[in-house]
């Protein structure tokens, strides 16, 4: 069930801010669990007068997290370097970013995409038929 459907089912459609009790009810947890999520910074809250509320947008981010491509690329790069693969990234003649390590190469529209594709090829054995991104297409060169 999507967040929109949850909000509709609980009569909360159109509310930009939710009480901790409403969020707890939507998530099927107790209010202390919501307070802990806010304290840990995993769920945002805003103060209005003397009360704290959870923006629906913050609840959406908690339920549907989006990875930052730059952060993913930094982690992939660190793992590749830790594995002794010393990847290099450059811009190819075709304008695509090229990531290379251990005799394998992968490309992407961004440096992050190229590093991710290279890491997947290295992890999956580097077959040429599929770059491992789930679309079944051959890797871009």
VEXKOLVO-103315 format. One record per atom (N, C-alpha, C, O): residue number from 0; atom name; x, y, z. Coordinates in steps of 0.2 Angstrom, whole numbers, plus 2048, in hexadecimal, padded with zeros to 3 digits. Atoms other than C-alpha are relative to their C-alpha. Example, Ala and Ser with C-alpha at 12.3 -4.5 7.8 and 13.67 -1.06 7.14 Angstrom:
BEGIN
+-----+------+-----+-----+-----+
: seq : atom :   x :   y :   z :
+-----+------+-----+-----+-----+
:   0 :    N : 804 : 7FA : 800 :
:   0 :   CA : 83E : 7EA : 827 :
:   0 :    C : 804 : 806 : 800 :
:   0 :    O : 809 : 805 : 803 :
:   1 :    N : 7FC : 7FA : 7FF :
:   1 :   CA : 844 : 7FB : 824 :
:   1 :    C : 7FC : 805 : 803 :
:   1 :    O : 7FF : 80B : 804 :
+-----+------+-----+-----+-----+
END
This chain:
BEGIN
+-----+------+-----+-----+-----+
: seq : atom :   x :   y :   z :
+-----+------+-----+-----+-----+
:   0 :    N : 804 : 7FA : 800 :
:   0 :   CA : 800 : 800 : 800 :
:   0 :    C : 804 : 806 : 800 :
:   0 :    O : 809 : 807 : 804 :
:   1 :    N : 7FC : 7FA : 801 :
:   1 :   CA : 807 : 811 : 7FB :
:   1 :    C : 7FE : 805 : 806 :
:   1 :    O : 7F9 : 804 : 809 :
:   2 :    N : 801 : 7FB : 7FB :
:   2 :   CA : 808 : 820 : 807 :
:   2 :    C : 7F9 : 803 : 7FF :
:   2 :    O : 7F5 : 805 : 803 :
:   3 :    N : 806 : 7FD : 801 :
:   3 :   CA : 7FA : 828 : 7FE :
:   3 :    C : 7FA : 7FC : 801 :
:   3 :    O : 7F5 : 7FF : 804 :
:   4 :    N : 805 : 805 : 7FE :
:   4 :   CA : 7EF : 819 : 800 :
:   4 :    C : 7FF : 800 : 807 :
:   4 :    O : 7F9 : 800 : 80A :
:   5 :    N : 800 : 800 : 7F9 :
:   5 :   CA : 7F3 : 818 : 812 :
:   5 :    C : 7FD : 807 : 803 :
:   5 :    O : 7F8 : 806 : 807 :
:   6 :    N : 803 : 7F9 : 7FD :
:   6 :   CA : 7EF : 82B : 815 :
:   6 :    C : 7F8 : 800 : 7FE :
:   6 :    O : 7F4 : 802 : 802 :
:   7 :    N : 807 : 801 : 801 :
:   7 :   CA : 7DE : 828 : 80C :
:   7 :    C : 7FC : 7FC : 804 :
:   7 :    O : 7F7 : 7FE : 807 :
:   8 :    N : 803 : 805 : 7FC :
:   8 :   CA : 7DA : 819 : 816 :
:   8 :    C : 7FF : 803 : 807 :
:   8 :    O : 7FA : 800 : 80A :
:   9 :    N : 800 : 7FD : 7F9 :
:   9 :   CA : 7DD : 823 : 826 :
:   9 :    C : 7FD : 807 : 800 :
:   9 :    O : 7FD : 80A : 805 :
:  10 :    N : 803 : 7F9 : 801 :
:  10 :   CA : 7D4 : 833 : 820 :
:  10 :    C : 805 : 805 : 801 :
:  10 :    O : 803 : 80A : 804 :
:  11 :    N : 7FB : 7FA : 7FF :
:  11 :   CA : 7E4 : 83D : 820 :
:  11 :    C : 802 : 803 : 7FA :
:  11 :    O : 807 : 806 : 7F9 :
:  12 :    N : 7FF : 7FD : 806 :
:  12 :   CA : 7E4 : 842 : 80E :
:  12 :    C : 800 : 807 : 800 :
:  12 :    O : 7FC : 80A : 803 :
:  13 :    N : 7FF : 7F8 : 800 :
:  13 :   CA : 7EA : 854 : 80B :
:  13 :    C : 803 : 803 : 806 :
:  13 :    O : 804 : 809 : 806 :
:  14 :    N : 7FC : 7FD : 7FA :
:  14 :   CA : 7F2 : 856 : 81C :
:  14 :    C : 807 : 800 : 7FF :
:  14 :    O : 80A : 7FB : 7FE :
:  15 :    N : 7F8 : 800 : 801 :
:  15 :   CA : 804 : 85C : 81A :
:  15 :    C : 804 : 7FE : 806 :
:  15 :    O : 809 : 7FC : 805 :
:  16 :    N : 7FD : 802 : 7FA :
:  16 :   CA : 808 : 859 : 82C :
:  16 :    C : 7FC : 7FB : 804 :
:  16 :    O : 7F6 : 7FC : 804 :
:  17 :    N : 803 : 805 : 7FC :
:  17 :   CA : 804 : 84A : 837 :
:  17 :    C : 803 : 800 : 807 :
:  17 :    O : 808 : 801 : 808 :
:  18 :    N : 7FE : 801 : 7FA :
:  18 :   CA : 804 : 847 : 849 :
:  18 :    C : 804 : 7FA : 801 :
:  18 :    O : 804 : 7F5 : 7FD :
:  19 :    N : 7FC : 806 : 7FF :
:  19 :   CA : 810 : 83A : 851 :
:  19 :    C : 7FB : 7FA : 800 :
:  19 :    O : 7FD : 7F5 : 7FE :
:  20 :    N : 805 : 805 : 7FF :
:  20 :   CA : 800 : 830 : 855 :
:  20 :    C : 7FE : 7FE : 7FA :
:  20 :    O : 7FD : 7F8 : 7F8 :
:  21 :    N : 803 : 801 : 807 :
:  21 :   CA : 7FA : 831 : 843 :
:  21 :    C : 806 : 7FC : 7FD :
:  21 :    O : 804 : 7F7 : 7F9 :
:  22 :    N : 7FB : 804 : 803 :
:  22 :   CA : 80B : 82B : 83D :
:  22 :    C : 801 : 7F9 : 803 :
:  22 :    O : 802 : 7F4 : 7FF :
:  23 :    N : 800 : 807 : 7FD :
:  23 :   CA : 80C : 81D : 849 :
:  23 :    C : 7FB : 7FB : 7FE :
:  23 :    O : 7FC : 7F6 : 7FC :
:  24 :    N : 806 : 804 : 802 :
:  24 :   CA : 7FB : 817 : 844 :
:  24 :    C : 801 : 7FE : 7F9 :
:  24 :    O : 800 : 7F8 : 7F7 :
:  25 :    N : 7FE : 801 : 807 :
:  25 :   CA : 800 : 818 : 831 :
:  25 :    C : 805 : 7FA : 800 :
:  25 :    O : 804 : 7F6 : 7FC :
:  26 :    N : 7FA : 805 : 800 :
:  26 :   CA : 810 : 80E : 835 :
:  26 :    C : 7FF : 7FA : 803 :
:  26 :    O : 802 : 7F5 : 803 :
:  27 :    N : 801 : 806 : 7FC :
:  27 :   CA : 808 : 802 : 841 :
:  27 :    C : 805 : 7FF : 805 :
:  27 :    O : 806 : 7F9 : 807 :
:  28 :    N : 7FB : 800 : 7FA :
:  28 :   CA : 814 : 806 : 84F :
:  28 :    C : 7FD : 805 : 805 :
:  28 :    O : 7F8 : 808 : 804 :
:  29 :    N : 802 : 7FC : 7FB :
:  29 :   CA : 813 : 80F : 85F :
:  29 :    C : 803 : 807 : 7FF :
:  29 :    O : 807 : 808 : 7FC :
:  30 :    N : 7FD : 7F9 : 800 :
:  30 :   CA : 816 : 822 : 862 :
:  30 :    C : 807 : 800 : 802 :
:  30 :    O : 80B : 804 : 7FF :
:  31 :    N : 7F9 : 800 : 7FF :
:  31 :   CA : 827 : 81E : 86A :
:  31 :    C : 804 : 7FE : 7FA :
:  31 :    O : 80A : 801 : 7FA :
:  32 :    N : 7FC : 802 : 806 :
:  32 :   CA : 82D : 816 : 85A :
:  32 :    C : 800 : 806 : 7FB :
:  32 :    O : 806 : 807 : 7F8 :
:  33 :    N : 800 : 7FA : 804 :
:  33 :   CA : 828 : 826 : 851 :
:  33 :    C : 805 : 805 : 803 :
:  33 :    O : 809 : 808 : 7FF :
:  34 :    N : 7FC : 7FC : 7FC :
:  34 :   CA : 831 : 830 : 85E :
:  34 :    C : 807 : 7FE : 7FF :
:  34 :    O : 80C : 803 : 7FE :
:  35 :    N : 7F9 : 803 : 801 :
:  35 :   CA : 841 : 825 : 85C :
:  35 :    C : 802 : 802 : 7F9 :
:  35 :    O : 808 : 804 : 7F8 :
:  36 :    N : 7FF : 7FF : 807 :
:  36 :   CA : 840 : 827 : 849 :
:  36 :    C : 802 : 808 : 7FF :
:  36 :    O : 807 : 809 : 7FB :
:  37 :    N : 7FF : 7F9 : 800 :
:  37 :   CA : 840 : 83A : 84B :
:  37 :    C : 807 : 802 : 803 :
:  37 :    O : 80B : 805 : 801 :
:  38 :    N : 7F9 : 7FF : 7FC :
:  38 :   CA : 84E : 83A : 858 :
:  38 :    C : 806 : 7FE : 7FC :
:  38 :    O : 80B : 801 : 7FC :
:  39 :    N : 7FA : 803 : 804 :
:  39 :   CA : 859 : 82F : 84D :
:  39 :    C : 801 : 804 : 7F9 :
:  39 :    O : 806 : 803 : 7F6 :
:  40 :    N : 7FF : 7FD : 806 :
:  40 :   CA : 856 : 83B : 83E :
:  40 :    C : 7FD : 7FD : 7FA :
:  40 :    O : 7FE : 7FF : 7F4 :
:  41 :    N : 802 : 804 : 806 :
:  41 :   CA : 84E : 82E : 833 :
:  41 :    C : 7F9 : 803 : 7FE :
:  41 :    O : 7F7 : 801 : 7F8 :
:  42 :    N : 807 : 7FD : 801 :
:  42 :   CA : 83D : 838 : 834 :
:  42 :    C : 800 : 807 : 802 :
:  42 :    O : 802 : 808 : 808 :
:  43 :    N : 800 : 7F9 : 7FE :
:  43 :   CA : 83C : 84A : 833 :
:  43 :    C : 7FA : 803 : 804 :
:  43 :    O : 7F4 : 800 : 803 :
:  44 :    N : 805 : 7FD : 7FD :
:  44 :   CA : 831 : 855 : 83E :
:  44 :    C : 801 : 807 : 800 :
:  44 :    O : 806 : 80A : 800 :
:  45 :    N : 800 : 7F9 : 800 :
:  45 :   CA : 82C : 867 : 83F :
:  45 :    C : 7FC : 802 : 806 :
:  45 :    O : 7F7 : 7FF : 808 :
:  46 :    N : 803 : 7FD : 7FB :
:  46 :   CA : 827 : 871 : 84E :
:  46 :    C : 7FB : 805 : 7FE :
:  46 :    O : 7FD : 80A : 7FB :
:  47 :    N : 805 : 7FB : 801 :
:  47 :   CA : 817 : 87B : 84D :
:  47 :    C : 7FD : 802 : 807 :
:  47 :    O : 7FA : 7FD : 80B :
:  48 :    N : 802 : 7FD : 7FA :
:  48 :   CA : 814 : 885 : 85D :
:  48 :    C : 804 : 7FB : 805 :
:  48 :    O : 80A : 7FB : 805 :
:  49 :    N : 7FD : 804 : 7FB :
:  49 :   CA : 817 : 878 : 86B :
:  49 :    C : 800 : 7F8 : 7FE :
:  49 :    O : 802 : 7F4 : 802 :
:  50 :    N : 801 : 807 : 802 :
:  50 :   CA : 814 : 868 : 861 :
:  50 :    C : 804 : 7FE : 7FA :
:  50 :    O : 806 : 803 : 7F6 :
:  51 :    N : 7FC : 802 : 806 :
:  51 :   CA : 81E : 85E : 855 :
:  51 :    C : 7FB : 7FC : 7FB :
:  51 :    O : 7F7 : 7F8 : 7FD :
:  52 :    N : 804 : 804 : 805 :
:  52 :   CA : 817 : 857 : 845 :
:  52 :    C : 805 : 7FD : 7FB :
:  52 :    O : 80A : 800 : 7FA :
:  53 :    N : 7FC : 803 : 805 :
:  53 :   CA : 81D : 84C : 837 :
:  53 :    C : 7FE : 802 : 7F9 :
:  53 :    O : 7F8 : 801 : 7F8 :
:  54 :    N : 803 : 7FE : 807 :
:  54 :   CA : 81C : 853 : 825 :
:  54 :    C : 7FF : 7F9 : 7FC :
:  54 :    O : 803 : 7F5 : 7FD :
:  55 :    N : 801 : 806 : 804 :
:  55 :   CA : 815 : 846 : 819 :
:  55 :    C : 805 : 7FF : 7FC :
:  55 :    O : 807 : 7F9 : 7FA :
:  56 :    N : 7FA : 801 : 804 :
:  56 :   CA : 824 : 849 : 80E :
:  56 :    C : 805 : 7FC : 804 :
:  56 :    O : 809 : 7F8 : 801 :
:  57 :    N : 7FB : 804 : 7FC :
:  57 :   CA : 82F : 843 : 81C :
:  57 :    C : 7FE : 7F9 : 801 :
:  57 :    O : 802 : 7F4 : 800 :
:  58 :    N : 803 : 806 : 800 :
:  58 :   CA : 824 : 834 : 81E :
:  58 :    C : 801 : 7FC : 7F9 :
:  58 :    O : 803 : 7F6 : 7F9 :
:  59 :    N : 7FF : 803 : 807 :
:  59 :   CA : 825 : 831 : 80B :
:  59 :    C : 808 : 7FE : 7FF :
:  59 :    O : 809 : 7F8 : 7FD :
:  60 :    N : 7F8 : 802 : 801 :
:  60 :   CA : 839 : 831 : 80C :
:  60 :    C : 801 : 7FA : 804 :
:  60 :    O : 806 : 7F6 : 802 :
:  61 :    N : 7FE : 806 : 7FC :
:  61 :   CA : 839 : 825 : 81A :
:  61 :    C : 7FD : 7FA : 7FD :
:  61 :    O : 801 : 7F4 : 7FD :
:  62 :    N : 802 : 806 : 803 :
:  62 :   CA : 82E : 819 : 811 :
:  62 :    C : 802 : 7FE : 7F9 :
:  62 :    O : 802 : 7F8 : 7F7 :
:  63 :    N : 7FE : 801 : 807 :
:  63 :   CA : 835 : 81B : 800 :
:  63 :    C : 807 : 804 : 7FF :
:  63 :    O : 807 : 809 : 7FC :
:  64 :    N : 7F9 : 7FC : 800 :
:  64 :   CA : 848 : 820 : 802 :
:  64 :    C : 803 : 800 : 7F9 :
:  64 :    O : 802 : 7FB : 7F5 :
:  65 :    N : 7FD : 7FF : 806 :
:  65 :   CA : 851 : 826 : 7F4 :
:  65 :    C : 808 : 801 : 801 :
:  65 :    O : 80A : 805 : 805 :
:  66 :    N : 7F9 : 800 : 7FF :
:  66 :   CA : 864 : 823 : 7F3 :
:  66 :    C : 803 : 806 : 7FC :
:  66 :    O : 801 : 807 : 7F6 :
:  67 :    N : 7FD : 7FB : 803 :
:  67 :   CA : 86F : 831 : 7EF :
:  67 :    C : 806 : 7FD : 7FC :
:  67 :    O : 80A : 7FA : 7FE :
:  68 :    N : 7FC : 803 : 804 :
:  68 :   CA : 879 : 82D : 7E0 :
:  68 :    C : 808 : 801 : 802 :
:  68 :    O : 80C : 7FD : 801 :
:  69 :    N : 7F9 : 7FE : 7FE :
:  69 :   CA : 889 : 836 : 7E6 :
:  69 :    C : 802 : 7FC : 806 :
:  69 :    O : 808 : 7F9 : 806 :
:  70 :    N : 7FE : 804 : 7FB :
:  70 :   CA : 889 : 82D : 7F6 :
:  70 :    C : 801 : 7F8 : 7FE :
:  70 :    O : 805 : 7F5 : 801 :
:  71 :    N : 7FF : 807 : 802 :
:  71 :   CA : 886 : 81C : 7EE :
:  71 :    C : 807 : 7FF : 7FC :
:  71 :    O : 80B : 7FA : 7FD :
:  72 :    N : 7FA : 800 : 804 :
:  72 :   CA : 895 : 820 : 7E2 :
:  72 :    C : 806 : 800 : 805 :
:  72 :    O : 80B : 7FC : 804 :
:  73 :    N : 7FB : 800 : 7FB :
:  73 :   CA : 8A0 : 824 : 7F1 :
:  73 :    C : 801 : 7F9 : 803 :
:  73 :    O : 807 : 7F7 : 804 :
:  74 :    N : 800 : 806 : 7FD :
:  74 :   CA : 89C : 814 : 7F9 :
:  74 :    C : 803 : 7FB : 7FC :
:  74 :    O : 807 : 7F7 : 7FD :
:  75 :    N : 7FD : 805 : 805 :
:  75 :   CA : 89F : 80A : 7E9 :
:  75 :    C : 807 : 801 : 7FF :
:  75 :    O : 80B : 7FC : 7FF :
:  76 :    N : 7F9 : 7FE : 801 :
:  76 :   CA : 8AF : 813 : 7E6 :
:  76 :    C : 804 : 7FD : 806 :
:  76 :    O : 80A : 7FA : 805 :
:  77 :    N : 7FC : 802 : 7FA :
:  77 :   CA : 8B5 : 80F : 7F8 :
:  77 :    C : 801 : 7F9 : 800 :
:  77 :    O : 806 : 7F6 : 802 :
:  78 :    N : 800 : 807 : 800 :
:  78 :   CA : 8B0 : 7FD : 7F7 :
:  78 :    C : 805 : 7FD : 7FA :
:  78 :    O : 809 : 7F8 : 7FB :
:  79 :    N : 7FC : 802 : 805 :
:  79 :   CA : 8B9 : 7FB : 7E6 :
:  79 :    C : 807 : 801 : 802 :
:  79 :    O : 80C : 7FD : 801 :
:  80 :    N : 7F9 : 7FF : 7FE :
:  80 :   CA : 8C9 : 803 : 7ED :
:  80 :    C : 802 : 7FB : 805 :
:  80 :    O : 808 : 7F9 : 805 :
:  81 :    N : 7FE : 804 : 7FB :
:  81 :   CA : 8C8 : 7F9 : 7FC :
:  81 :    C : 801 : 7F9 : 7FE :
:  81 :    O : 806 : 7F5 : 800 :
:  82 :    N : 7FF : 807 : 803 :
:  82 :   CA : 8C7 : 7E9 : 7F1 :
:  82 :    C : 806 : 800 : 7FC :
:  82 :    O : 808 : 7FB : 7F9 :
:  83 :    N : 7FA : 800 : 803 :
:  83 :   CA : 8D7 : 7EF : 7E9 :
:  83 :    C : 7FF : 801 : 7F8 :
:  83 :    O : 803 : 7FF : 7F4 :
:  84 :    N : 801 : 7FF : 807 :
:  84 :   CA : 8CF : 7F3 : 7D8 :
:  84 :    C : 801 : 807 : 7FD :
:  84 :    O : 801 : 807 : 7F7 :
:  85 :    N : 7FE : 7FA : 802 :
:  85 :   CA : 8D4 : 805 : 7D7 :
:  85 :    C : 7FC : 803 : 7F9 :
:  85 :    O : 7FF : 803 : 7F4 :
:  86 :    N : 804 : 7FE : 806 :
:  86 :   CA : 8C6 : 80B : 7CB :
:  86 :    C : 802 : 807 : 7FD :
:  86 :    O : 804 : 80B : 801 :
:  87 :    N : 7FF : 7F9 : 803 :
:  87 :   CA : 8C9 : 81A : 7BF :
:  87 :    C : 7FA : 802 : 7FC :
:  87 :    O : 7F6 : 7FD : 7F9 :
:  88 :    N : 806 : 7FD : 804 :
:  88 :   CA : 8BB : 825 : 7B8 :
:  88 :    C : 803 : 805 : 7FB :
:  88 :    O : 806 : 80A : 7FD :
:  89 :    N : 7FE : 7FB : 805 :
:  89 :   CA : 8BD : 82F : 7A8 :
:  89 :    C : 7FA : 801 : 7FC :
:  89 :    O : 7F5 : 7FD : 7FC :
:  90 :    N : 805 : 7FE : 805 :
:  90 :   CA : 8B2 : 837 : 79B :
:  90 :    C : 803 : 7FD : 7F9 :
:  90 :    O : 808 : 7FF : 7F7 :
:  91 :    N : 7FE : 803 : 806 :
:  91 :   CA : 8B3 : 82C : 78B :
:  91 :    C : 7FF : 805 : 7FA :
:  91 :    O : 7FC : 80A : 7FB :
:  92 :    N : 801 : 7FD : 806 :
:  92 :   CA : 8B3 : 832 : 779 :
:  92 :    C : 7F9 : 801 : 7FE :
:  92 :    O : 7F7 : 806 : 7FB :
:  93 :    N : 807 : 800 : 801 :
:  93 :   CA : 8A1 : 82F : 778 :
:  93 :    C : 7FC : 804 : 805 :
:  93 :    O : 7F6 : 805 : 804 :
:  94 :    N : 803 : 7FB : 7FC :
:  94 :   CA : 89D : 83B : 786 :
:  94 :    C : 7FD : 7FC : 807 :
:  94 :    O : 7FB : 800 : 80B :
:  95 :    N : 802 : 804 : 7FA :
:  95 :   CA : 899 : 82D : 793 :
:  95 :    C : 805 : 7FF : 805 :
:  95 :    O : 80B : 800 : 803 :
:  96 :    N : 7FB : 801 : 7FB :
:  96 :   CA : 8A2 : 82B : 7A3 :
:  96 :    C : 802 : 7F8 : 800 :
:  96 :    O : 7FD : 7F4 : 7FF :
:  97 :    N : 7FD : 807 : 800 :
:  97 :   CA : 8AD : 81B : 7A3 :
:  97 :    C : 803 : 7FF : 807 :
:  97 :    O : 807 : 803 : 809 :
:  98 :    N : 7FD : 802 : 7FA :
:  98 :   CA : 8B1 : 812 : 7B3 :
:  98 :    C : 804 : 7F9 : 7FE :
:  98 :    O : 801 : 7F5 : 7FB :
:  99 :    N : 7FC : 806 : 802 :
:  99 :   CA : 8BF : 805 : 7B1 :
:  99 :    C : 804 : 7FD : 807 :
:  99 :    O : 806 : 801 : 80B :
: 100 :    N : 7FC : 803 : 7FB :
: 100 :   CA : 8C7 : 7F9 : 7BD :
: 100 :    C : 801 : 7F8 : 7FF :
: 100 :    O : 7FD : 7F5 : 7FC :
: 101 :    N : 7FF : 807 : 801 :
: 101 :   CA : 8CF : 7E7 : 7BC :
: 101 :    C : 7FF : 7FE : 7F9 :
: 101 :    O : 7FC : 7F8 : 7F8 :
: 102 :    N : 801 : 802 : 807 :
: 102 :   CA : 8CE : 7E7 : 7A9 :
: 102 :    C : 7F8 : 800 : 7FE :
: 102 :    O : 7F7 : 7FF : 7F8 :
: 103 :    N : 807 : 800 : 801 :
: 103 :   CA : 8BB : 7EA : 7AA :
: 103 :    C : 7FE : 808 : 7FF :
: 103 :    O : 801 : 80C : 802 :
: 104 :    N : 802 : 7F9 : 801 :
: 104 :   CA : 8B2 : 7FA : 7A4 :
: 104 :    C : 7F8 : 800 : 800 :
: 104 :    O : 7F5 : 7FB : 7FE :
: 105 :    N : 807 : 7FF : 800 :
: 105 :   CA : 8A1 : 801 : 7A6 :
: 105 :    C : 7FF : 808 : 7FF :
: 105 :    O : 803 : 80C : 800 :
: 106 :    N : 801 : 7F9 : 801 :
: 106 :   CA : 899 : 811 : 7A1 :
: 106 :    C : 7F9 : 803 : 802 :
: 106 :    O : 7F5 : 7FE : 804 :
: 107 :    N : 806 : 7FD : 7FD :
: 107 :   CA : 88B : 81D : 7A6 :
: 107 :    C : 800 : 807 : 7FE :
: 107 :    O : 804 : 80A : 7FC :
: 108 :    N : 801 : 7F9 : 802 :
: 108 :   CA : 884 : 82E : 7A3 :
: 108 :    C : 803 : 805 : 805 :
: 108 :    O : 805 : 80A : 804 :
: 109 :    N : 7FC : 7FC : 7FA :
: 109 :   CA : 88C : 834 : 7B4 :
: 109 :    C : 805 : 7FB : 802 :
: 109 :    O : 805 : 7F5 : 801 :
: 110 :    N : 7FB : 803 : 7FD :
: 110 :   CA : 89B : 82F : 7BD :
: 110 :    C : 7FD : 7FB : 805 :
: 110 :    O : 800 : 7F5 : 806 :
: 111 :    N : 803 : 805 : 7FB :
: 111 :   CA : 890 : 827 : 7CB :
: 111 :    C : 7FD : 7FA : 7FC :
: 111 :    O : 7FE : 7F4 : 7FF :
: 112 :    N : 803 : 805 : 804 :
: 112 :   CA : 887 : 81D : 7BE :
: 112 :    C : 805 : 7FB : 7FD :
: 112 :    O : 804 : 7F5 : 7FE :
: 113 :    N : 7FA : 805 : 803 :
: 113 :   CA : 897 : 816 : 7B6 :
: 113 :    C : 803 : 7FC : 806 :
: 113 :    O : 804 : 7F6 : 805 :
: 114 :    N : 7FD : 804 : 7FB :
: 114 :   CA : 89E : 811 : 7C7 :
: 114 :    C : 7FB : 7FB : 803 :
: 114 :    O : 7FD : 7F5 : 804 :
: 115 :    N : 805 : 804 : 7FE :
: 115 :   CA : 88E : 809 : 7CC :
: 115 :    C : 800 : 7FA : 7FB :
: 115 :    O : 800 : 7F4 : 7FD :
: 116 :    N : 800 : 805 : 806 :
: 116 :   CA : 88E : 7FF : 7BB :
: 116 :    C : 806 : 7FC : 801 :
: 116 :    O : 806 : 7F6 : 800 :
: 117 :    N : 7FA : 804 : 7FF :
: 117 :   CA : 8A0 : 7FA : 7BE :
: 117 :    C : 800 : 7FC : 806 :
: 117 :    O : 802 : 7F6 : 805 :
: 118 :    N : 800 : 804 : 7FA :
: 118 :   CA : 89D : 7F4 : 7CF :
: 118 :    C : 7FB : 7FA : 7FF :
: 118 :    O : 7FD : 7F4 : 801 :
: 119 :    N : 805 : 805 : 802 :
: 119 :   CA : 88E : 7EA : 7C9 :
: 119 :    C : 804 : 7FA : 7FC :
: 119 :    O : 803 : 7F4 : 7FD :
: 120 :    N : 7FC : 805 : 805 :
: 120 :   CA : 899 : 7E2 : 7BB :
: 120 :    C : 805 : 7FC : 804 :
: 120 :    O : 805 : 7F6 : 803 :
: 121 :    N : 7FB : 803 : 7FC :
: 121 :   CA : 8A7 : 7DE : 7C7 :
: 121 :    C : 7FC : 7FB : 805 :
: 121 :    O : 7FF : 7F5 : 806 :
: 122 :    N : 803 : 805 : 7FB :
: 122 :   CA : 89B : 7D6 : 7D4 :
: 122 :    C : 7FC : 7FA : 7FC :
: 122 :    O : 7FC : 7F5 : 7FF :
: 123 :    N : 804 : 806 : 803 :
: 123 :   CA : 891 : 7CC : 7C7 :
: 123 :    C : 804 : 7FC : 7FB :
: 123 :    O : 802 : 7F8 : 7F7 :
: 124 :    N : 7FC : 804 : 805 :
: 124 :   CA : 8A0 : 7C6 : 7BD :
: 124 :    C : 801 : 803 : 7FA :
: 124 :    O : 805 : 800 : 7F6 :
: 125 :    N : 7FF : 7FC : 806 :
: 125 :   CA : 8A0 : 7D3 : 7AF :
: 125 :    C : 7FE : 7FD : 7FA :
: 125 :    O : 801 : 7FE : 7F5 :
: 126 :    N : 803 : 803 : 806 :
: 126 :   CA : 896 : 7CA : 7A2 :
: 126 :    C : 7FE : 806 : 7FB :
: 126 :    O : 7FC : 80B : 7FD :
: 127 :    N : 802 : 7FB : 805 :
: 127 :   CA : 894 : 7D4 : 792 :
: 127 :    C : 7F9 : 801 : 7FE :
: 127 :    O : 7F7 : 806 : 7FB :
: 128 :    N : 807 : 800 : 802 :
: 128 :   CA : 882 : 7CF : 78F :
: 128 :    C : 7FC : 805 : 804 :
: 128 :    O : 7F7 : 807 : 801 :
: 129 :    N : 804 : 7FB : 7FC :
: 129 :   CA : 87B : 7DA : 79D :
: 129 :    C : 804 : 803 : 805 :
: 129 :    O : 809 : 801 : 808 :
: 130 :    N : 7FC : 7FC : 7FC :
: 130 :   CA : 882 : 7E8 : 7A7 :
: 130 :    C : 7FD : 7FF : 807 :
: 130 :    O : 800 : 802 : 80C :
: 131 :    N : 802 : 801 : 7F9 :
: 131 :   CA : 878 : 7E2 : 7B6 :
: 131 :    C : 7FB : 805 : 803 :
: 131 :    O : 7F9 : 805 : 809 :
: 132 :    N : 805 : 7FB : 7FD :
: 132 :   CA : 86C : 7F1 : 7B8 :
: 132 :    C : 7F9 : 7FE : 800 :
: 132 :    O : 7F5 : 802 : 801 :
: 133 :    N : 807 : 803 : 800 :
: 133 :   CA : 85D : 7E6 : 7B6 :
: 133 :    C : 7FC : 801 : 7FA :
: 133 :    O : 7F6 : 7FF : 7F9 :
: 134 :    N : 804 : 7FF : 806 :
: 134 :   CA : 858 : 7EC : 7A5 :
: 134 :    C : 801 : 7FB : 7FA :
: 134 :    O : 7FE : 7FC : 7F5 :
: 135 :    N : 7FE : 805 : 805 :
: 135 :   CA : 860 : 7DE : 79B :
: 135 :    C : 804 : 803 : 7FA :
: 135 :    O : 805 : 7FF : 7F6 :
: 136 :    N : 7FC : 7FD : 806 :
: 136 :   CA : 869 : 7EA : 78F :
: 136 :    C : 807 : 7FF : 801 :
: 136 :    O : 80A : 7FE : 807 :
: 137 :    N : 7F8 : 801 : 7FF :
: 137 :   CA : 87B : 7E8 : 78B :
: 137 :    C : 803 : 807 : 802 :
: 137 :    O : 7FF : 80C : 802 :
: 138 :    N : 7FD : 7FA : 7FD :
: 138 :   CA : 886 : 7F4 : 793 :
: 138 :    C : 802 : 806 : 7FB :
: 138 :    O : 804 : 804 : 7F5 :
: 139 :    N : 7FE : 7FB : 805 :
: 139 :   CA : 889 : 805 : 78B :
: 139 :    C : 808 : 801 : 800 :
: 139 :    O : 80B : 800 : 805 :
: 140 :    N : 7F8 : 7FF : 800 :
: 140 :   CA : 89B : 808 : 785 :
: 140 :    C : 801 : 807 : 7FD :
: 140 :    O : 807 : 809 : 7FC :
+-----+------+-----+-----+-----+
END
